[in-house]
Amino acid sequence: MTHTVHQWVLGWHTLSFMACITIQGTASHPPEPPDPSPPGPAHSWNLFGKPGDGYYTQVEVGTPPQKFNVLVDTGSSNFGIAGVADEGLDSFFESENSSTFVDLGKEVRVIYTQGSWSGRLGQDVVCFPGVEGVAAPLMTDVALITSSKNFYVNNSKWQGIVGLAFPVLAQPQGALQSWLDEVTTRGSGGGGCSPKAVSCPIRRKWFYEVVVTALSLGGKAVNVPCVTFNTDKSIVDSGTSNLRLPSPVFKAVIAELKLQTSDISPPVPEEFWSGNEEVCWSQGSEEMWQTFPNLTIDLASGNHTTITITIQPQSYMRPAPDTNLTSSECWVLGIDESHTGTVLGAVILEGLCVTFDRTQGVIKFSESTCGPPVTLGEIHNTADMSLCVYTPEGIGGLTLASYIMSGILGLLSLPLVLAALRWAWRAICSVQLNSEVPFIYLDESST
């Protein structure tokens, strides 16, 4: 079976997330939470889940409170709860039974790297009884999910999602404040991870964006330009299960994995590498762990410094779901292809305690006391990390020409044309770069 012990803690403008996985066998279902009530002094775990399905926490919504589980996601900013029945759910929020629910009359749609949902926006009292510092009820924006696509995971045991990224990602844009910002505005206490940690800056405050500078397998670097890792972004996302890599990086990683595991007998099925087939070994066999290499991700922490996160194959190989075999252990690959940049999901986070410090603009990583083995390190005097930064193109030539032509055709004066261009530039650059990051500094105060 797979036993899960997880915790997340809120501090003053910080979020600490720890997911610990101990693989004991092939069964994919974790133990049921022993009690839906707040944990006592000897029972502090408040995150539940299993590899591949994400991690969830308990929440109470409405008056009187209706109890649900919600996915904890650092890659989005909306709080959403099922508002209608769905075949993948065992319960949903009945707003007509809550005396404090307010319908805001607005439609909302959120798209993720995997899945999407639509619904209507409202407000109600929300309480996370198991999270230290935020157990008190809070009136906040709530999206009632009325339709979805590839969002709910079968048997995942969660009925909604709490997004913990920055408010710029919240939908509809400018129409609401995220739950986490409501909490930090009010203030909260809480603990955190070990002070012995390595850290990297948050490049832009929308997703928790970082800069990946290198990836290696068994000590051998994947040979791609480092900017490729970050095209169009690299993010740390607790709501994504796998390590997701841009197409050129993914192809290079798979080619290197095939080369380093070519001596396995029988050979690894070709469909395994695309995630469409599992691979099995006899129970207790050490062949896989001895043959598959360690994987190391380098993240920029300054102009000429990086931190390294090294995981073992136990992290990027996932127990195959719903297998009934008793004589074999079957696994699927926890690395897949992305068309939206690099996503450091649970494959990287399991075995770590991660603090998202929104005030200081950094993400801190420390080794946890449980979960698969993870090794952290720091490298100094590296090459110039600015070469790895992906910079989106500004206003295209055709767009700029259209603004100018509109000005001429409308017989606008020159000051008005310049004002229109200034407005367009600010609209496109609404996501601000972190000015505290030296290797990606951008001064927009004078624009």
N, C-alpha and C positions, 0 to 999 in steps of 0.2 A: 504494500500500500504506500501511498504518498502522504506523509504527515506534514501539515503546514502550521507554522507558528509565525505570525506576522504582527507588526505594530506600526501605527503611524501616530505622530504626536505633533500638535500645533504649539508653537511658541510665538513670541512677539514678532510678527512679520516673517516667520520662518515655518517651514514644514519639514518634518523628519519622517522618512519612509524606510521601513526595514521589512524585507521579505525573505524569510528563511525557509529553505526546502531541504528536507532530509529524505532521500530516496531509499526506501526499504524493500521495495518489490515492484510488481508490475501493475497492481490495481491502481486506477487513476482517480478514484473518488476519495476526497479527504474526509476526516471525521467530522461529524456534525458539530457545530458550536454547542457547547454544553448547556448554555443558558443565554437567552436573549437579554437578560438584565445587565446593567453595568458591571464590569469586572471588579472584583474586590482586590484587596492589597496583594493577595497571592496569585491573582489571575489577571494579568495586565494585557493579554493579547487581544487585539480588537480588529484585526484584519483576517479574513478567511479566503480560501480559494484553492485553486490547483493549477499546475503548470498548463498553459495554453488557454485558460479561460479567464484570466485576470483575477484581481483581488478585490474583495468587497468588504464593506463595513455596514453596521446596522444604523438605521435612521428611523426617526419617528416624524411623521408629517401630519399636520392638521390638528383640529380640536373636535372631539377627543382624538388622541394620537393613533394613527394607523402605522403599523410597523412594516418596514421593508429592508432590503439589502440594496446598496448602490455600489457600483464599480468606482474605485478610486483612480482618477485619471489625471495625470499631470500634463496631458497633451491637449486639454480643452478647458473651457471656462464656464460652461452652462451646468446648472443643476436641473436634471430631468428625471421624471418618474413616470412609469407607465400609467396612462390615464384611461385606457380601455383594455379589454381582455385580449389576450394573444395566446396562440397555441403553445408558445415557448415559455409561458408564465404560469405561475400558480396563484398569483394575486396581482391586483392593480389598485391605484389610488382612486377612491370614490369621492370626488370633490363635493358632491351634493350632501355628503354626510359630515362635512367639516364646517363648523360654524364660523371659522376664521378665514376661509378661502375667499379670495377676491379675484375675479376674472378680469384681466387687463384688456381683453378684446384684441390681442395682437397675435398674429401667426408667427411661428418660429421654425426654422429648419437648420439642422446642424449636420455637417458632413465630416466624417473621420477618414483616416487612411484606410480603414476597413469598416464599412457600414455607414448608415445614415439614419436619421429619423426626423419626423415633422410633428408639430403639435401646436398647442396654443399656450400663451404665456399668462401666468397668474401669480399670486402671492399667497403665502401661507406660513404658518409657524413650523419651523424645522428644528429638530434636536438630534444631536449625535450622542447618545447616552454613554457610549464606551470610549469617547475621545476626551482625554484630559484637557480641561480648560474651556471646552465648548459644549458642555453638557446642558447648559441652560438653553431654553427655547429662544429662537431668533426668527423674526418675521423677515422673509427673504423671497426673492424671485424664484418661481418654480415653473418649469415647462412641463406640461402634461403631454406625454408622448401618445399620439393617436395613430400614427403609422410609422413603419420602419422597414429597413432593408438591410439584411445581414448584420443586425445590431445585437439582438439577444442571442446568447449562446445556449444551445440545448443543455439542460441540466446544470447550468452555471449557478443557479440559486440567487441571482440578483435581478432586480426589476427596474433599475434606473442607473444614473451616473452622476457623480459629483466631480465637476471639472475644477482643477486647482491651478491652472495656468493664469496668465495675466488677463485683465479685463478687456484688452483690445480684441481678444478672440471671441468674447461673448456675443451671442446672437439673440435678437437683432442688434446690430452695432449701435452703440450709443443709447440703447433703450433700457438697459438694466445694469445693475452692479452685481458682480459675481458673489457667490456665497462666501468665498474665502476673504474677499475684500470687505464684506460686511463684518466678518468676524474680526479681522485685524483692525478695522476702524474702531470697533468696540474695545478691543484689547483682549489678550488671552495669555495665560501662563503656559506651563508645559515643560517637558524635558527636551531631550534631543539625543544626538549621537555622541560618540566618544569625541573628546576634544582633539585626539590624535588623528588627524585627517589630512588628506590632500584636497586641493580645491582648484576649480577652474572658473573663469568668469562666465556669466550669462551674456551672450553676445547681444541679443536683442530681446527686449522684454515683451514677448508675445507668447510663443512657446518658450520652454526652457531651452534656448538654443545655445549650442556649444560649437567649438571648432575642432573637428577630427583632423589630426595631422598624419597618422599612419595606422596601418593594421598589419599584423604579422601572424603567421601560423608556424608554430614550432620554431620560432626565432627567425623565420624567413619572411622578409617584408613583401607585401603584395605590391607589385610594380605598376602603380598608376599615379598620375599627378595628384598631389594631395588636395588640390582644389576640387577634384572629382568627388571626394567623400562628402563635401559640403554643398553640392549642387542639387537642389536649390537651398537646402538647409540641413543641419544636423541637430536633432533634438533628443532630450532625455524624456521618455514617456512611459509612465507606469501602467498606462492603459493598453499598451501594445505588448503582446507576449514575446514575439521573436526579435532577433536582431535583423533589422531590415536595411538593405544596402542598395545604393544606386546600381543600375544595370551593369555598367562597366566594372564596378567593384565586385558585385555579386559574381559575375562570370569569372573574374580573376581568382576570387576566393574558392569557388567550386573547382576550378582547374587545379589549384594548388592542393586542395583537399583530396581530389582524386589521385594526384601524383603521390602524396604522402601515405595514402591508404591502399595503394595498388597491390600490396603483398597480402592483403586479407583473403583468406580462402574459407568458403566460396566468396567470389567478388561481390562488392556492394552493388545492388541493382541500380541500373541507370535512372529509373524513376524516383529513387530515393532522393537524388540530388535536387529534384524539382518539387519535393514535398508530397509526391503522389503515391509513395510506397514506403512501407516501414522495413527495417532491417532487424533480424532476430539473432540472438545468440543463446546458448545454453545458460540457464540460471547460474550465477556465480562466476561466469567466465570473465576474465580480466582482459581478454584479447582486444575488445573495443577501446577500453580506457588506455591500453598500452600503445595502440596503433594510431588513434586519432590524436592530433596535436593540440597543445594549448593554443589559445587565441588571445592576442594582446591588442588592445585599442589604446592609441595615444591621443590625448586631448591637450590643446594649447592652454597654457596657464599664463603666458606672457610672450613677449617678443621672441625670446630665445629659450623658453622653458616649456616643458610638457609634463603631464602626469600620465602614468600608465596603469591600465586595468587589465590584469591577466586572469582569464577564466579557463577552467579545465573542460574537457569534453562533456563531463557530467552536467555542465551548464547549458551548452548549446545542442545537446542531444536530449530530446523530450521522450518520456515514456509514451508509447503508443496508446491512444484512448480506447477504452472498452475492449481490451484484449482479454480473452478467456483462457489463454494458454497457461499451462502450469509448469511446463518443462523448459520454456524459453522466456527470455526477456526481449521485448520488441521496442524499437525506438524510431522516432521520426526526427528529421533535421529541424532545428530551431533557428535557421537562417533562411531568409527568403528575399526576393527581389522587390525593390521599391522604385516608384517613378516620381517620388516627391522628396528625395534625399535620404539621409541616414537617420534611422530611428533606433535609439538605444533602449530597447524594451526590457522585459523581465529577464531575458537571457543574460543581460549585463547586470541588472540590479539585484538579482537573487544572490544572497550571501554578503550583501553590502548594507550598510546603514547610510542613507543619503539624506542630506539636509539641503533644502532649497531655500537659500537666504535671499529673500526678495529685497530687503533693505540694502544689504551690502552688494547685491548683484552677483553672487557667486553660488556655485553648487559644491558642497563638501562631501567627499566620499571617505568613509572609514570602514575597516573590516569588522563585520559583525561577529557575534559569538556563536552563530549557528548558520546553517545553510551550506551550500557547496563551497569548496575552497576558492577564495579569490585573493590575489596578491596585488597590492598597490605599490607604486613607486613614483619617483620623480627623476627627470632628466634635465640637466642644465647645459647651457652653451650649445643648443641645437641650432639648426639652420633658421633663417628668418621665417617665423610662422605666418607673417602677413601674406606670403605666397599661397597659403592654404585657404584664405578667406574668399568665399564666393560673394561677389557684389552684384546684385541685380541691376539690369540695365535701367537707365532712367527713362525719360520720355522719349519715345521713338520719333524718328524723323517725320513720319506721316502724321503722327498725332500732333507734333509741334506745328506742322504746316497747316493742319486743319484749324488750330487755334488762330493762327495768323490770318488765314483766309476769312475766317468768321469775323475777325476784327475789321478787315478791309470791307467786306460785303456789308457789314452793319454800320459802316462809316463811323467806327469808334475812334476816339482820339488815342494818341499814343499812351498816355497814362493809364487809360482803361485797359488797353491791350496788355500792358505790363502787369496790371493788377490781376487780370484773368490768368495770365501765365503763372504768376506767383501763387494764386489759389490752386491751380492744377498741380503745381509742384508740391505744395504742402499736402494735398489730398493723397497723392501717390506715396509720399514719404511719411505717412501717418504712423507707421511703426518705427519708433525711434531706436537708434543704436545706443548701446550702453556706453556712455562717455567715460566711464571708469576703466574701460578696457583699452590699454595703450596701443595694441597692435591693430585695432579696428576703430580708432578714434575718428569721429566725425563731428565737427562743430557746426550745428545747425542754428545756433542762436542768432546769427546775423543774416539768415536767409529771409 
